[in-house]
Amino acid sequence: MNDPVFEIAIFVAKLVGYGFLGLWLLSIFVVVPEKSFKTTSWFGSKFMRILKPGLRIKLPYPLEVVDVSMSTKVQPIGVKVTSMTLDNAQISIQASVHYTPKEGSYYQAAYALENPEGQMTTYLDNFLRAQVKTLNVQQVFSSTTEFQQDIMEKLSEKFGEYGYKIENVLVGEPVLSEQMAKSYERKLIAEQEQQAAVAEGAALKTRLTMKAEAEGESLKIKAQAFKEFRKLIAEGNTEAIKTFLEDLHDGSLNAKSVLDFFAGLDEREAYRDAAAQGGKSVYIGGNGGGNAGNFKQEVGSAVTAALLAYEDSKPKGMVAVADTSAK
């Protein structure tokens, strides 16, 4: 006769056994999410294979154990570095790196590095500090593009062999402390003002040089024109004297007589031009011989003194003419 309690115990044990057997058999199924991969190992100690996204079948636990699960999405890491520049300015700069496990190198990505994110962060921090210390503030502000390129190249080279691909590197705009920013702004303003003054001085120098050169050329042209003018006068006088002398065959005139005639014409034209001036004009002439020069000087002095004495009482436009020609 069977004991009911014993039969119930047998039933429960079988149920539990079937349950464990079912769970054990279910361990052969592995779901790998999209944008990720998993690695398995033999008894958790020796690498076996890589499972890609989807429903995968493996050996039941503990024959084959899921060892590492990793996302293949692009992962960001970022650092903020505060350091002193070459010209002793405190400056902060931020940088971020976007990386992902490289297709075909999942084994290296899973097992080569213990903490890839921490190692990339340390490398990025050390690189930025080293660069900032060798540059002045202006160079740091103008070198963000070079920082990005250098970080991209060096991280790709260093971590590429560990199964990681550097997708992108971003370096933010450097930030000075408030006090340093104001000080540096004053420095830039002073430098710009100095550059503006130098530029203005150079422009003024250029203008004055060009003006002097232009005036020099103008004087050369005027001198050449005056030279041609005097040459034409001399040639005209020569022709006139020749004509005078050729028309008078009796010898009553000579070259000096003709020149004295022309001088008289010049003196009368001088009277006319002096009278045409709108103000106070004095003409003192004299072309005689003997003591004509002394006479001219004495008369000129007297006339000048008289004009100065009565300058204010003379009507506007009056012309004083003194002829000191020797009679």
Buried (B, 14 or more C-beta within 10 A) or exposed (E): EEEEEEEEEEEEEEEEEEEEEEEEEEBBEBEBEEEBBBBBBBEEEEBBBBBEBEEBEBBBBEBBBBBBBBEBEEBEBEBEBEBEBEEEBBBBBBBBBBBBBBEEBBBBBBBBBEEBBEBBBEBBBEBBBEBBEEBEBBBBBEBBEEBBEBBBEBBBEBBBEBBBBBBEBBBBEBBBBEEBBEEBEEBEEEEEEEEEEEEEEEEEEEEEEEEEEEEEEEEEEEEEEEEEEEEEEEEEBEEBBEEBBEEEEEEEBEEEEBEEBBEEEEBEEEBEEBEEEEEBBBBBBBBBEEEBBEBBBEBBEEBBEEBEEEEEEEEEEEBBBBEBBEE
